[in-house]
Amino acid sequence: MKIAFTTELPREGFRRLAGHELYAPREEAEVLVSTFDYRVSRDMIEAMPALRLIANFGAGYNNIDLEGCRERGIRVTNTPQPVVEPTAELAFALMIDIARRVSEFDRLVRSGEVQFGVMRNLSHSLYGKTLGIIGMGRIGQALARRALASGMRVIYHNRKKLSAVSYQPSDWHREVIEQAEYVDFQTLLQDSDYVSLNLPYTPEVHYLIGKPELGMMKRSAYLINTARGAHVHEEALVEALKSGIIAGAALDVYEHEPAISSELLSLPNVVLSPHTGTGTWEGRIAMGENVTDNILAFENNDTTKMNIVL
């Protein structure tokens, strides 16, 4: 098959496609490997008459015009599994960073403005605190595993309460679900010391966290977002951070990405990361392998081995 790419990607993940024509001209391509940050519009789809599969490099797929694909009968796949551990890892790192003021202290040390002393430069611990996870899917569960191992209490809110019955006794997912407590949305916001957003984007959860929700949180609470920027009303968040409604935030995604609010950039109680939740070399290669799996399964008409979106 002829395969086109929207973005240059690590070739290690695509070695099993050596028998295919890679980086083919788009107008001839049967397969398009798109990335989560590249908009695949209706016009682009219509300009590719031979296109039969869009193999998205990423778990999210709101970058693709699904209606245009549906009209053309184009299959769409994604790569949900390889993104789990890197994203959970970054969410946990951001949580530690904002709690222990790592980035803030780094700036102070480098500037020469830091002052040493027993009662100076104090921060907060994760141990014994409550983490509230909104969206207890694969990434949420992987974050919960890390939090439980650090002595945190984990509560979560999901579309429905999860059951551990479907997991094997040796599966870590079972242990996580048994230890985490399902609560309603308002209770999560009110009880959590750290609130982490780990849910996919849909129009129903646009501005899931706005002024009313921020007002329900503890003044000592921190917001962590490694999901999608549009989950959070950024102006309301800036105001909450400036006025002390919440203690701080750690963000990997932004409402108007790649643009970042100048006010967010100026606040000391915010940690900022450039949408790099899945951004490890190991993760990128694994995502390429998963894209390859989807393409080969499509070629063999084996839907059981595909991560099908459409």
Rosetta silent file (secondary structure, phi, psi, omega in degrees, C-alpha in Angstrom):
SEQUENCE: MKIAFTTELPREGFRRLAGHELYAPREEAEVLVSTFDYRVSRDMIEAMPALRLIANFGAGYNNIDLEGCRERGIRVTNTPQPVVEPTAELAFALMIDIARRVSEFDRLVRSGEVQFGVMRNLSHSLYGKTLGIIGMGRIGQALARRALASGMRVIYHNRKKLSAVSYQPSDWHREVIEQAEYVDFQTLLQDSDYVSLNLPYTPEVHYLIGKPELGMMKRSAYLINTARGAHVHEEALVEALKSGIIAGAALDVYEHEPAISSELLSLPNVVLSPHTGTGTWEGRIAMGENVTDNILAFENNDTTKMNIVL
SCORE:     score description
SCORE:     0.000 S_00000001
   1 L     0.000  154.566  176.614    0.000    0.000    0.000 S_00000001
   2 E   -93.366  125.612 -172.450    0.996    3.616   -0.508 S_00000001
   3 E  -122.970  126.855  176.524    1.319    5.427    2.815 S_00000001
   4 E  -108.621  152.025  179.389    1.575    9.172    3.382 S_00000001
   5 E  -121.741  141.856  174.306    2.615   10.918    6.599 S_00000001
   6 L   -83.293  -20.617 -171.173    1.586   14.337    7.886 S_00000001
   7 L  -144.976  144.498  173.547    4.675   14.540   10.105 S_00000001
   8 L   -70.474  125.960 -175.603    8.194   13.116   10.198 S_00000001
   9 L  -127.244  160.414  178.408    8.189   10.408   12.885 S_00000001
  10 L   -57.361  122.843 -172.910   10.794    8.008   14.366 S_00000001
  11 H   -74.396  -13.978  178.694   11.242    5.357   11.691 S_00000001
  12 H   -58.522  -32.485 -178.044   12.007    2.611   14.210 S_00000001
  13 H   -75.968   -8.772 -173.732    8.276    2.207   14.787 S_00000001
  14 H  -119.405   18.767 -176.908    7.545    1.588   11.100 S_00000001
  15 H   -61.457  -32.433 -177.839   10.164   -1.014   10.175 S_00000001
  16 H   -73.874   -4.276  176.926    7.532   -3.690    9.539 S_00000001
  17 H   -98.355   15.756 -175.277    6.105   -1.505    6.759 S_00000001
  18 L   -58.890  -26.523 -179.807    9.308   -1.770    4.730 S_00000001
  19 L   -81.551   -1.863  179.850    7.480   -3.611    1.939 S_00000001
  20 L  -104.819  165.774  177.854    5.088   -0.701    1.431 S_00000001
  21 E   -87.201  101.950 -179.606    5.649    2.649   -0.254 S_00000001
  22 E   -87.234  152.063 -179.924    6.243    5.036    2.628 S_00000001
  23 L    56.518   43.219  176.561    5.986    8.806    2.344 S_00000001
  24 L   -73.174  157.626  174.004    3.962    8.511   -0.854 S_00000001
  25 L   -58.515  140.220 -175.063    2.407   11.625   -2.427 S_00000001
  26 H   -60.047  -36.160 -176.944   -0.876   12.370   -0.672 S_00000001
  27 H   -67.798  -14.590  179.022   -2.923   12.335   -3.844 S_00000001
  28 H  -106.308  -10.178 -169.705   -1.859    8.704   -4.377 S_00000001
  29 L   -73.419  138.344  172.207   -1.941    7.465   -0.785 S_00000001
  30 L   -92.034  -24.581 -179.335   -4.307    4.761    0.416 S_00000001
  31 E  -127.109  135.552  174.256   -3.234    5.287    4.030 S_00000001
  32 E  -116.801  121.253  172.218   -2.581    8.557    5.867 S_00000001
  33 E   -92.758  106.008 -178.524   -0.583    8.489    9.104 S_00000001
  34 E  -104.032  157.486  176.731   -1.733   11.631   10.867 S_00000001
  35 E  -110.368  155.871 -172.851   -0.566   13.037   14.191 S_00000001
  36 L   -61.438  -18.648 -179.018   -2.782   14.305   17.004 S_00000001
  37 L  -101.599   12.033 -177.214   -1.576   17.895   16.475 S_00000001
  38 L  -117.946  121.111 -176.817   -2.254   17.946   12.722 S_00000001
  39 L   -76.002  119.658  175.288   -5.713   18.914   11.494 S_00000001
  40 E  -101.433   95.935 -172.792   -7.091   16.466    8.900 S_00000001
  41 L   -86.208  169.802  175.735   -9.872   18.554    7.386 S_00000001
  42 H   -60.221  -40.252  178.896  -12.644   17.670    4.992 S_00000001
  43 H   -61.700  -41.274  179.725  -10.780   19.485    2.221 S_00000001
  44 H   -65.402  -42.133  178.741   -7.685   17.416    2.873 S_00000001
  45 H   -62.832  -43.337 -178.911   -9.699   14.196    2.842 S_00000001
  46 H   -67.970  -23.951  179.495  -11.414   15.147   -0.410 S_00000001
  47 L   -83.141    2.505 -179.769   -8.020   15.886   -1.978 S_00000001
  48 L  -121.119   80.000 -172.550   -6.954   12.256   -1.369 S_00000001
  49 L   -63.564  -25.165 -178.080   -9.139   10.178   -3.723 S_00000001
  50 L   -91.438   -1.801 -172.443   -7.392    6.859   -2.991 S_00000001
  51 L   -64.522  129.486  178.384   -7.570    7.231    0.795 S_00000001
  52 L  -124.816  -20.105 -177.662   -9.010    4.233    2.648 S_00000001
  53 E  -145.134  132.902  168.026   -7.478    4.474    6.134 S_00000001
  54 E  -109.236  111.327  179.847   -6.388    7.259    8.485 S_00000001
  55 E   -99.124   95.311 -173.738   -4.064    5.695   11.067 S_00000001
  56 E   -76.199  134.952  179.604   -3.836    8.398   13.714 S_00000001
  57 E   -92.045   85.474 -175.908   -0.636    8.630   15.735 S_00000001
  58 L   150.322  162.097  179.253   -2.191    9.366   19.132 S_00000001
  59 L   -81.594  -40.953  177.633   -5.095    8.416   21.358 S_00000001
  60 L   -73.607  151.112 -179.251   -7.140   11.541   20.686 S_00000001
  61 L  -139.185   19.325  177.495   -8.741   11.919   17.277 S_00000001
  62 L   -74.364    0.629  173.341  -10.583   15.240   17.440 S_00000001
  63 L   -81.426   -7.513 -174.349   -7.996   16.460   14.910 S_00000001
  64 E  -110.487  136.404  174.371   -9.809   14.426   12.207 S_00000001
  65 L   -75.309   91.513 -175.076  -13.029   15.340   10.391 S_00000001
  66 H   -67.470  -33.103  179.556  -14.847   12.103   11.224 S_00000001
  67 H   -65.204  -40.217  176.431  -17.993   13.068    9.346 S_00000001
  68 H   -63.240  -37.197  176.793  -15.975   13.535    6.167 S_00000001
  69 H   -67.656  -41.660 -179.377  -14.424   10.112    6.730 S_00000001
  70 H   -61.045  -42.409 -179.716  -17.829    8.542    7.367 S_00000001
  71 H   -63.869  -31.984 -179.426  -19.197    9.921    4.108 S_00000001
  72 H   -91.455   -7.741 -176.533  -16.258    8.451    2.202 S_00000001
  73 L    72.183   29.664 -179.001  -16.236    5.151    4.077 S_00000001
  74 L   -88.158  129.360  177.733  -12.708    5.801    5.332 S_00000001
  75 E   -77.059  143.774  178.122  -11.597    3.775    8.339 S_00000001
  76 E  -127.687  131.563  176.652   -9.994    5.656   11.267 S_00000001
  77 E  -126.375  164.842  177.204   -7.758    4.111   13.941 S_00000001
  78 L  -138.489 -175.548 -176.192   -5.821    5.443   16.919 S_00000001
  79 L  -128.988   74.080 -173.491   -3.105    4.343   19.360 S_00000001
  80 L   -72.730  -34.256 -171.162   -4.585    4.342   22.885 S_00000001
  81 L   -73.163  -45.146 -176.577   -2.311    1.888   24.686 S_00000001
  82 L   -64.815  -17.185 -177.418    1.223    3.324   24.168 S_00000001
  83 L   -84.627  -11.258 -170.448    0.174    6.735   25.529 S_00000001
  84 H   -62.362  -61.994 -173.695   -0.948    5.416   28.915 S_00000001
  85 H   -66.164  -43.863  178.046    2.255    5.143   30.942 S_00000001
  86 H   -60.634  -40.117 -178.098    4.048    8.243   29.577 S_00000001
  87 H   -69.692  -42.254  177.320    0.999   10.454   30.159 S_00000001
  88 H   -63.587  -37.713  179.052    0.370    9.105   33.663 S_00000001
  89 H   -62.024  -45.138 -179.906    4.060    9.551   34.393 S_00000001
  90 H   -67.818  -41.229  178.449    3.976   13.210   33.355 S_00000001
  91 H   -57.649  -42.332  179.315    0.766   13.878   35.309 S_00000001
  92 H   -68.227  -40.182  178.056    2.429   12.480   38.414 S_00000001
  93 H   -62.440  -42.424  178.951    5.610   14.466   37.736 S_00000001
  94 H   -64.477  -37.246  179.566    3.603   17.684   37.354 S_00000001
  95 H   -65.090  -44.284  176.485    1.775   16.945   40.590 S_00000001
  96 H   -63.453  -42.683 -177.314    5.057   16.491   42.458 S_00000001
  97 H   -59.796  -50.137 -176.251    6.495   19.589   40.788 S_00000001
  98 H   -70.906  -33.919 -179.426    3.658   21.927   41.751 S_00000001
  99 H   -70.825  -44.518 -176.751    3.355   20.480   45.267 S_00000001
 100 H   -93.646    3.221  174.314    7.074   20.595   46.066 S_00000001
 101 L    59.561   36.915 -174.532    7.612   23.831   44.062 S_00000001
 102 H   -61.442  -52.529 -178.512   10.432   22.243   42.073 S_00000001
 103 H   -65.617  -38.707  179.232   10.261   24.517   39.020 S_00000001
 104 H   -62.858  -44.533  179.465    9.679   27.599   41.156 S_00000001
 105 H   -66.812  -36.175  177.567   12.725   26.814   43.311 S_00000001
 106 H   -58.972  -44.089  178.825   14.802   26.098   40.229 S_00000001
 107 H   -63.365  -41.323 -178.863   14.039   29.589   38.926 S_00000001
 108 H   -65.948  -42.214  179.961   14.920   31.152   42.303 S_00000001
 109 H   -63.628  -45.377 -178.441   18.207   29.287   42.600 S_00000001
 110 H   -65.503  -33.321 -177.923   19.270   30.190   39.076 S_00000001
 111 H   -80.043  -13.222 -177.070   18.359   33.860   39.564 S_00000001
 112 L    81.319    7.232 -176.425   20.335   34.102   42.794 S_00000001
 113 L   -91.681   -4.476 -176.380   17.232   35.310   44.650 S_00000001
 114 L   -72.626  146.126  175.012   16.820   32.219   46.824 S_00000001
 115 L  -122.995  128.650 -178.602   17.344   32.424   50.592 S_00000001
 116 L   -85.804  151.948  177.412   18.234   29.308   52.564 S_00000001
 117 L   164.232  152.461 -175.684   16.775   28.522   55.974 S_00000001
 118 L   -58.084  -39.985 -177.496   14.894   25.893   57.993 S_00000001
 119 L  -105.557   20.005  173.175   11.547   27.677   57.688 S_00000001
 120 L  -104.842  161.287  172.177   12.078   29.041   54.196 S_00000001
 121 L    58.487   38.963  179.336   11.134   27.402   50.880 S_00000001
 122 L   -80.018  152.889 -179.545    8.448   25.180   52.371 S_00000001
 123 L  -142.267 -163.769 -177.427    6.154   23.155   50.149 S_00000001
 124 L  -122.672  150.290  179.943    3.527   20.405   50.430 S_00000001
 125 L   -91.897  157.760  170.010    3.714   16.623   50.462 S_00000001
 126 L   -87.630  -31.448 -175.345    1.693   14.129   48.428 S_00000001
 127 L   -58.949  128.956  178.401    1.795   11.507   51.189 S_00000001
 128 L    81.967   -2.967 -179.466   -1.497   11.274   53.060 S_00000001
 129 L   -93.025  169.023 -178.047   -3.271   13.659   50.679 S_00000001
 130 E  -105.255  124.148  173.889   -6.301   13.003   48.474 S_00000001
 131 E  -101.477  125.319  175.333   -5.997   12.800   44.706 S_00000001
 132 E  -104.419  118.405 -178.378   -9.238   13.230   42.762 S_00000001
 133 E  -104.451  121.705  175.849   -9.115   11.761   39.266 S_00000001
 134 E  -101.200  108.051 -175.241  -11.709   12.892   36.740 S_00000001
 135 L   102.479   87.794 -174.250  -11.751   10.222   34.027 S_00000001
 136 L   -99.103   53.598  173.844  -10.723    6.817   35.367 S_00000001
 137 L   -85.921 -152.786 -177.321   -9.747    5.208   32.071 S_00000001
 138 H   -59.098  -45.966 -177.768   -6.377    3.641   31.303 S_00000001
 139 H   -69.303  -43.025  177.892   -4.409    6.815   32.036 S_00000001
 140 H   -58.445  -41.968  179.548   -6.415    7.632   35.145 S_00000001
 141 H   -68.219  -38.080  178.153   -5.835    4.138   36.504 S_00000001
 142 H   -66.816  -35.443  175.007   -2.099    4.303   35.762 S_00000001
 143 H   -67.787  -41.508  179.495   -1.934    7.634   37.620 S_00000001
 144 H   -61.016  -38.198  178.205   -3.899    6.126   40.512 S_00000001
 145 H   -58.696  -44.176  179.279   -1.381    3.273   40.741 S_00000001
 146 H   -66.656  -41.520 -177.861    1.436    5.761   41.207 S_00000001
 147 H   -66.516  -43.256  179.339   -0.536    7.819   43.735 S_00000001
 148 H   -62.465  -38.729  178.729   -1.514    4.797   45.845 S_00000001
 149 H   -66.596  -19.872 -179.993    2.123    3.668   45.902 S_00000001
 150 L   -96.500    9.237  176.340    3.006    7.110   47.289 S_00000001
 151 L    82.875   20.442  178.245    0.584    6.816   50.177 S_00000001
 152 L   -91.176  154.575  167.618   -2.185    8.955   48.722 S_00000001
 153 E   -87.785  136.026 -178.722   -5.914    8.390   49.028 S_00000001
 154 E  -117.937  125.169  170.523   -7.504    8.177   45.568 S_00000001
 155 E  -119.366  157.561 -178.651  -11.060    9.138   44.723 S_00000001
 156 E  -148.368  156.471  171.828  -12.440    9.332   41.211 S_00000001
 157 E  -127.630  133.063 -176.715  -15.399   10.433   39.134 S_00000001
 158 L  -140.312  173.334  174.241  -16.289    8.687   35.897 S_00000001
 159 L   -59.576  -31.891  175.257  -19.336    8.259   33.703 S_00000001
 160 L  -150.053  158.410  178.221  -20.002    5.162   35.796 S_00000001
 161 L   -67.096  136.307 -179.255  -18.470    3.379   38.750 S_00000001
 162 L   -83.163  151.887  177.572  -15.813    0.872   37.694 S_00000001
 163 L  -115.485  135.174  178.583  -15.940   -2.803   38.642 S_00000001
 164 L   -83.830   -6.376 -173.817  -12.874   -4.849   39.539 S_00000001
 165 L   -61.256  -35.510 -174.273  -14.677   -8.094   38.717 S_00000001
 166 L   -75.562   -7.007 -178.319  -13.569   -8.132   35.074 S_00000001
 167 L  -100.877  150.295  177.126   -9.871   -8.098   35.992 S_00000001
 168 L   -70.499  152.078 -178.505   -7.707  -11.052   36.954 S_00000001
 169 L   -56.335  -30.231 -178.973   -6.578  -11.235   40.624 S_00000001
 170 L   -86.828   -3.460 -176.630   -2.968  -10.565   39.570 S_00000001
 171 L   -79.901  127.448 -178.585   -3.891   -7.550   37.431 S_00000001
 172 H   -63.161  -25.937  178.114   -2.811   -4.238   38.977 S_00000001
 173 H   -59.237  -40.003 -179.520   -5.960   -2.613   37.554 S_00000001
 174 H   -60.570  -46.995 -179.665   -8.061   -4.735   39.919 S_00000001
 175 H   -62.403  -41.551  179.544   -6.095   -3.577   42.954 S_00000001
 176 H   -62.586  -47.280 -177.429   -6.329    0.067   41.885 S_00000001
 177 H   -66.363  -34.557  178.406  -10.091   -0.066   41.344 S_00000001
 178 H   -68.849  -32.573 -177.274  -10.612   -1.836   44.659 S_00000001
 179 H   -87.993  -28.119  179.865   -8.629    0.816   46.537 S_00000001
 180 L   -78.740  149.631 -176.306   -9.959    3.904   44.738 S_00000001
 181 E  -111.790  127.576  177.438  -13.293    5.330   45.841 S_00000001
 182 E   -80.137  130.821  178.199  -16.000    6.413   43.401 S_00000001
 183 L  -136.886  165.050  176.138  -17.607    9.758   44.291 S_00000001
 184 L   -76.411  166.714 -172.623  -19.855   12.276   42.594 S_00000001
 185 H   -59.424  -45.659 -177.640  -18.342   15.233   40.772 S_00000001
 186 H   -65.570  -41.683  179.154  -19.042   17.826   43.461 S_00000001
 187 H   -62.239  -40.467  178.562  -17.648   15.645   46.242 S_00000001
 188 H   -59.221  -47.535 -179.000  -14.460   15.083   44.264 S_00000001
 189 H   -63.181  -39.144 -176.405  -13.906   18.804   43.830 S_00000001
 190 H   -74.773  -32.149 -172.025  -14.619   19.548   47.482 S_00000001
 191 H   -96.639  -16.405 -171.054  -12.542   16.731   49.007 S_00000001
 192 L   -83.754  140.960  169.747   -9.449   16.599   46.778 S_00000001
 193 L   -86.444  -27.637  176.921   -6.090   18.147   47.552 S_00000001
 194 E  -134.660  128.328  177.791   -5.072   17.468   43.935 S_00000001
 195 E  -113.637  121.536 -178.816   -7.539   17.279   41.035 S_00000001
 196 E  -115.274  129.606  177.506   -6.278   15.590   37.857 S_00000001
 197 E   -93.799  120.445 -176.309   -8.115   15.708   34.528 S_00000001
 198 L  -138.733   37.702 -177.134   -7.623   12.468   32.583 S_00000001
 199 L  -115.598  153.787  177.939  -10.664   12.229   30.339 S_00000001
 200 L   -70.533  161.892  179.338  -11.029   12.476   26.550 S_00000001
 201 L   -88.061  131.828  167.191  -12.463   15.609   24.972 S_00000001
 202 L  -140.278  160.893  179.096  -16.073   15.753   23.815 S_00000001
 203 H   -57.192  -27.094 -178.163  -18.327   18.808   23.463 S_00000001
 204 H   -67.598  -24.388 -178.753  -20.159   17.698   26.640 S_00000001
 205 H  -110.228   19.107  172.354  -17.050   18.283   28.767 S_00000001
 206 L   -64.906  129.318 -176.215  -16.023   21.601   27.205 S_00000001
 207 L    56.617   42.368  174.799  -15.253   23.897   30.147 S_00000001
 208 L   -56.678  -36.746  178.100  -15.786   21.070   32.606 S_00000001
 209 E  -111.473  108.944  178.258  -13.771   23.176   35.037 S_00000001
 210 L  -129.361 -160.389 -176.695  -14.898   26.790   35.166 S_00000001
 211 H   -58.474  -46.572 -179.715  -15.505   29.447   37.795 S_00000001
 212 H   -62.288  -41.734 -177.936  -18.192   27.496   39.732 S_00000001
 213 H   -68.577  -41.384  177.422  -16.111   24.311   39.819 S_00000001
 214 H   -62.085  -35.029  178.833  -12.927   26.116   40.853 S_00000001
 215 H   -68.203  -21.395  177.216  -14.940   27.746   43.640 S_00000001
 216 H   -79.965  -19.887 -175.352  -15.850   24.303   45.002 S_00000001
 217 L   -76.878  158.013  174.904  -12.212   23.288   45.381 S_00000001
 218 L   -63.053  148.160  176.288  -10.136   23.773   48.520 S_00000001
 219 L   -66.639  -18.970  179.080   -8.095   26.956   48.647 S_00000001
 220 L   -95.017    5.591 -172.836   -5.105   24.657   49.223 S_00000001
 221 L   -86.631  157.683  177.909   -5.901   22.463   46.189 S_00000001
 222 E  -121.894  142.213  177.296   -3.961   22.059   42.948 S_00000001
 223 E  -105.734  130.680  178.380   -5.338   21.392   39.460 S_00000001
 224 E  -118.928  126.828  179.297   -3.440   19.074   37.090 S_00000001
 225 E  -130.967  109.295  173.296   -4.408   18.903   33.407 S_00000001
 226 L  -118.766   18.148 -175.857   -2.711   16.526   30.957 S_00000001
 227 L   -97.971  -89.457  177.879   -5.906   15.824   28.987 S_00000001
 228 L  -139.420  141.372 -176.764   -7.226   18.639   26.788 S_00000001
 229 H   -60.832  -34.463 -176.258   -6.993   22.392   27.217 S_00000001
 230 H   -72.108   -4.983  172.730  -10.672   22.981   26.476 S_00000001
 231 H   -66.810  -23.484 -172.236  -11.651   21.079   29.624 S_00000001
 232 E  -118.819  131.485  172.891  -10.682   24.206   31.580 S_00000001
 233 L   -76.108  104.612 -168.293  -11.982   27.758   31.235 S_00000001
 234 H   -65.554  -37.995  178.931   -8.569   29.395   31.162 S_00000001
 235 H   -62.985  -41.518  178.730   -9.682   32.925   32.113 S_00000001
 236 H   -65.528  -37.543  178.556  -11.491   31.530   35.155 S_00000001
 237 H   -64.951  -45.292  178.816   -8.408   29.514   36.090 S_00000001
 238 H   -57.224  -45.330 -179.862   -6.141   32.567   35.855 S_00000001
 239 H   -63.507  -40.661  179.544   -8.488   34.509   38.125 S_00000001
 240 H   -64.721  -37.296  179.898   -8.649   31.618   40.602 S_00000001
 241 H   -72.096  -38.396 -179.304   -4.851   31.412   40.705 S_00000001
 242 H   -71.374  -36.137 -174.959   -4.400   35.167   41.116 S_00000001
 243 H   -94.107   -1.994  177.916   -7.027   35.526   43.838 S_00000001
 244 L    81.021   17.791  176.901   -6.083   32.422   45.832 S_00000001
 245 L   -65.295  -37.398  168.128   -9.259   30.482   45.140 S_00000001
 246 L  -128.436  163.720 -172.931   -6.956   27.497   44.520 S_00000001
 247 L   -79.119  -34.048 -176.461   -3.283   27.136   45.418 S_00000001
 248 E  -177.370  177.477  179.935   -1.841   26.303   42.017 S_00000001
 249 E  -148.760  150.304  174.242   -2.035   24.448   38.725 S_00000001
 250 E  -129.500  120.496 -169.232    0.184   22.270   36.566 S_00000001
 251 E  -126.516  135.671  172.477   -0.726   22.209   32.883 S_00000001
 252 L  -110.733   -9.598 -176.290    0.449   20.285   29.846 S_00000001
 253 L  -136.986  156.901 -170.440   -2.410   21.482   27.605 S_00000001
 254 L  -139.677  151.502 -175.677   -4.021   24.849   26.917 S_00000001
 255 L   -60.459  -40.213 -176.742   -7.351   26.217   25.758 S_00000001
 256 L  -116.467   35.835 -178.105   -5.911   28.034   22.722 S_00000001
 257 L   -52.311  136.288   11.921   -2.881   25.843   22.131 S_00000001
 258 L   -87.098    0.609  176.616   -0.210   26.483   21.003 S_00000001
 259 L   -71.267  139.214  178.839   -0.895   30.008   22.281 S_00000001
 260 L  -123.358  133.967 -179.604   -0.529   30.287   26.049 S_00000001
 261 L   -53.290  132.161  178.775   -2.062   33.070   28.109 S_00000001
 262 H   -63.357  -29.182  178.681    0.507   35.711   29.062 S_00000001
 263 H   -69.964  -38.907  175.249   -1.039   35.792   32.531 S_00000001
 264 H   -60.863  -41.391 -178.541   -0.435   32.063   32.982 S_00000001
 265 H   -63.674  -25.774 -175.071    3.167   32.607   31.941 S_00000001
 266 H   -93.266  -10.149 -174.863    3.617   35.278   34.603 S_00000001
 267 L   -84.302  134.382 -179.341    2.155   33.409   37.574 S_00000001
 268 L   -77.056  -20.764 -175.900    4.581   31.768   40.032 S_00000001
 269 L   -96.248   32.311  178.479    2.064   29.142   41.222 S_00000001
 270 E  -133.687  136.316  171.423    1.783   27.456   37.812 S_00000001
 271 E  -109.419  130.898 -174.404    3.917   24.746   36.203 S_00000001
 272 E  -121.629  136.168  179.124    3.733   24.657   32.398 S_00000001
 273 L  -133.104  145.539 -171.907    4.685   21.880   29.985 S_00000001
 274 L   -86.986   63.030  178.371    4.400   21.977   26.138 S_00000001
 275 L    47.286   61.631 -174.493    1.816   19.203   25.522 S_00000001
 276 L  -122.902   27.732 -179.067    4.384   16.481   26.041 S_00000001
 277 L   -55.319  -40.993  179.558    2.365   13.853   27.915 S_00000001
 278 L   -98.051    6.367 -167.567    3.282   11.132   25.445 S_00000001
 279 L   -83.105   63.449  168.072    6.585   12.734   24.510 S_00000001
 280 L  -117.477  154.917  177.042    9.201   10.139   25.310 S_00000001
 281 H   -59.317  -41.977  179.809   11.375    8.401   22.720 S_00000001
 282 H   -62.736  -41.649 -179.891   10.080    5.076   23.965 S_00000001
 283 H   -65.876  -42.041 -179.334    6.490    6.283   23.731 S_00000001
 284 H   -64.612  -41.159  178.696    6.858    7.681   20.226 S_00000001
 285 H   -66.123  -41.210  178.527    8.400    4.443   18.927 S_00000001
 286 H   -64.320  -36.059  177.091    5.672    2.384   20.620 S_00000001
 287 H   -65.318  -39.956  176.373    3.015    4.604   19.036 S_00000001
 288 H   -62.088  -40.455  176.906    4.612    3.990   15.625 S_00000001
 289 H   -61.288  -40.587  179.543    4.495    0.246   16.297 S_00000001
 290 H   -67.712  -39.119  174.170    0.805    0.548   17.165 S_00000001
 291 H   -59.737  -43.676  178.463    0.143    2.519   13.957 S_00000001
 292 H   -60.013  -44.234  177.208    1.933   -0.262   12.076 S_00000001
 293 H   -55.621  -45.277 -178.545   -0.260   -2.869   13.783 S_00000001
 294 H   -64.017  -41.962 -179.030   -3.365   -0.976   12.661 S_00000001
 295 H   -66.164  -45.163 -179.094   -2.162   -0.651    9.062 S_00000001
 296 H   -67.283  -37.408  176.996   -1.202   -4.325    8.739 S_00000001
 297 H   -66.544  -38.000  176.721   -4.467   -5.453   10.323 S_00000001
 298 H   -63.451  -43.758  179.278   -6.370   -3.201    7.911 S_00000001
 299 H   -60.754  -35.608 -179.737   -4.454   -4.659    4.992 S_00000001
 300 L   -91.626    5.052  179.026   -5.388   -8.164    6.180 S_00000001
 301 L    56.757   39.859 -179.473   -8.987   -7.120    6.873 S_00000001
 302 L  -111.214   88.597 -176.305   -8.595   -8.179   10.519 S_00000001
 303 H   -68.930  -18.680 -179.757  -10.667   -5.742   12.554 S_00000001
 304 H   -67.758  -19.488 -178.263  -10.004   -7.690   15.772 S_00000001
 305 H  -108.793   17.483 -179.098   -6.423   -6.381   15.782 S_00000001
 306 L  -113.529  145.231  170.641   -7.259   -2.752   15.047 S_00000001
 307 L   -89.949   88.415 -170.711   -7.887    0.162   17.409 S_00000001
 308 E   -86.394  127.559  171.323  -10.970    1.321   15.542 S_00000001
 309 L   -97.261  -42.723 -177.882  -12.374    4.814   15.975 S_00000001
 310 L  -145.256    0.000    0.000  -14.577    4.767   12.852 S_00000001
